[in-house]
C-alpha cells in the first residue's frame, strides 16, 4: 500500500481523508481501495476522531474504480470478479457502518464506485460544479455496492441505473442524494462547520446513534441487497457483450479517454 495516494489530516476532532491521484481524477485503484480501508479502520479506532470527511485532491472527488487497471488485469471469470468486487464492497460498507459520522466533500466528478463511496457516507456536501452518476452500465458493468435504491427511491434509481445518466449537484440535492450544494470556494469551510457542529455531540451519543441508524436500514434489507447485488455484479462483469469487447479494445489501443468518448457518444453528451 502507498500512503501517498491517500492523505489524512486531523483538524481538531475531524479527520480529513483525501484520495490523492489528481492526475488520474482520483480513480480508485486497488491500492487506493486497500489504503482507504486501512485508514477507515484506524480512524474508527481513534478516540480523538469525532467525524471523518472523505474528499478528493484537485478538481474531482473521483471518477470511480480504475477502469484501465481492470482492463489491464484481464479479469474474466466470475469467481475472480467476485473476489475483486468484494474488496470494493468491503470499503463502501466499512464507510457505511463506521461508528463515526462520515461526510463526503465532493467537487467535480463523483462517478460509479466513487458515487457509491460518497453515498455510503452519512452526509454529502457538493460544489455546484459536481456531477453524480453510475455510467458504468454503458460499457457492460453495473453498480457494485447497491445503495442508491435506499437513498432516492425506485423510479429515479431505475432511471439512473438503466441509462447511466449523470446528474448535476442541484438535481442530486433535489432528489435527496446529497444534503447541500455550495460554491467551490466554500466547500471546505461548509464541511468544517458541519463537522464541528456534529462533533459537539458526545462521542457515545454519536456512536450509538450511528449504530441505530445503520441497524434501521439493515433491517430494511440494505446489507442483504448489497451482497445479493455483489453476486449479480460478478456475473455481469464476466458476461460477454460486443459493446464490452469493443470498449476494452479501445482502452488498450486508443487509451481510456477515447474509449469513454466512444462509449458516451452512443448515448449523447453527459
N, C-alpha and C positions, 0 to 999 in steps of 0.2 A: 504494500500500500504506500502511496505517495501523499504525505500530509499536505504538500503544497497545493494539491488540487482541491483541497477543502480547507478553508481558513476558519479559525474560531477566535472570536474576540469577546471578552467579558466586559460588559458595560454595567457596572453595579450588579444587580440581580438578573440581568438579561444577557443571554449568550447569543451572539450573532454568528451564525454558521453560513459561510459563503462558498458556493460552488465556484471554483476558480479556474475555469477553462474558457476565458472570454474569446480567444481566437477560434474556438470550436462552438461558440454560442452556448457554452456550458453544457454540452452534450454529456449525458450520463453514461460514461464508460463503465466497464466492470470495476475498474479501480476506484472511480468516484462512488459507485454504489457501495462497495465494501468499506471505504473510508467513512462515508456518511453513516453507515450502520454502526461502525465502531464509535464514531463521535456521538451519536444519539445515545448509545449505551452508557458512555462516560458521563454525558451531561445529565442523564436521568439519575445517575448515582451521586451527582454533585449537589450537596445540600445548599451550596451558595447560589445555585441557579434557580430562579423562580420561573422564568419564561424563556423559551427557545424560539429564536427567529431564524428562518431559513430564507436565503436570498441568493442572487447570482451576481457575479462580477461583470462589469461592463454594462452593455445595453440590453441584455436578455436575462431573464430568470433561468430558462433552459429550454432547448428545443426537444428534449426528451432523450430516450435511450440512443446510444451511439450507433446509428444505422450502418455506417461504414465499418465499424468494428464487427458488427453482427454479420455483414456480408463477407468480410474477410475471413471470419471464423468458419464459414461454410457449414453451419449447423443445419441438419436436415431431418434427423429422426425426431419423432415426437417426444421420446423419453429424454433426449438431450435438450430439446427446447423446454421441457418441463423443469429440468434442473436449473437451466439458465433463468427462466422466468420466475422460478420460486425465490431466487435471490432478490429479484426486483420487488416482488410482492412482499417479501420479508422486510425490506426497507420501508415501504409505504405503510405497512401495518405496524411497524415499530414506531413510526411517527404518529400514526392514528392512535395507538394505545399508550403513548407516552404519558407518564404521570404528571408531567409538566405541561402547562398550556403552551401551545405552539402557534406561531404566526408565520404565514408565508408573505414576504415582502416582494412583490412581483413588479418587475419593469420589463417591458418588451415582450418577446415571445415566451409563452408558457404552454408548451405543446406536449401531446402524447404522454409518455411516462412522467414528464415533469408536471403536466397538468394534474395527473393522479397524485403526485407527491404534494403539490400545493393543496389539492382537495383533501388530502389526509390531515392537513393542519387544521387546528381548531378555528382559525380565523385567516382570512386573506385580505390584504390591503394591496391595491394595484395602482399603477400610474395610468393616466389617461391614454397613453400610447400602447398599453399592454394588449395582448391578444391571447385568447384561450381556445383550446380545442384538441381533438384527438384525430388528426388527419391520417394516422397510420393505416386506417381501413382502405385507403386509396391505393396502397401497394400490396395488399393481401395480408395485412396483420390485423390487430384489433386491440382493444383495451386490455391491459394486463391486470390492473387492480380495479375491479369494477365498483367504483364508489359513486359514480355520477347519479344513478337512479335514486340514491338515498339523499342527494343534495337538492336536485332540481325537479324531480318527478318524472313520470313515464314519458309524456309526449315530447318534451323538449330533449330528454335523453335520447329517445328514439331518433329524433331529427338529427342531432349532432353526431351520434354514433353510426347512423346509416348513410350519412352524406360526407362525413369528415370535415364539415364546415368549421371555420374558425371565426370566433365572435370577438367583438370589442369588449373592453373593460366595462363600458357603460351598459352593454347588453348583459354581460355576466353579472353585474350588480342587479339589474332589473329582474333577472330570473332566479336570483338567490344563490348563485355560485360563489360570489365573493361578498365581502362586507362593505367595502367602500372604495371610492376612486379618489386619487389625489394627484397633484402635479408631480412631475419627475423630481423637481427641486424639493418638494415637501415629503417625499416618501419616507426617508429615514426619520425625520422629525415626527411624522404622524405615527409611525410604528413605535418609536421610542416612547412617545406619550402613552400610547395604548398599552405597551408592555409595562411601563411604570405604574399605570393605573391598576392593571391586573396584579402586579407584584405587591401592591399594598395589602392584598388579601392574605391572611395567614396561610403559610405553606400547607398545613394539614387540611385546611378547607379547600384549597386548590386541588390537592391530590385526591381527596375523597370525592369532590365534585366531578373531577375528570373521570374517576372510576365509575361513578354513577352514570355519567353521560355515555361513556363507552359501553357499559352494560346495557343501557336502554336501546341503543342502536343495534347492538349484537343480539338482543332479544327479538328485534325485528328481522333478524336474519342476515345482517350485513356481513359478518365474517363467513357464514356459510355460503353466501352469494359470491364473495370474493374467491373462495377456494374452489367452488364449483366452476367459476369462470376460468380459473387457472388451468384446470384440466382441458376445458374447451380451447383456451388460447394456445396451449401446447400443440393441440391437433391442428388448429387453424394455421399456426406458423409453419407447420410441416406439410400442409396441404399444397397440392400443385395448382397453379393458375398461370396462364400465359402472361398475364399482366405482371405477376410477381417475378417471373423469369426475366421478362424484358427489363423491369426495374433493376434487378440485380446486375444484369449485364451492363446496363448504362452506368451504374455506380462504379463498376470495375473499369470500364473503358473511357468514360467521359467525366467521372467524378460525381460526388453526391449532389452538388448544386444543380448540375444539368439533369440528373436523374429526377430530382424533385421538381424541376421546371417542367419536365415531360409529364410527370405524374399529375401535376396540378393543371396543366394546360388542357387535360381531358375534362376537367370539371369547371374551368373558368378560374379567374384570379381569386386568391384567398382574400 
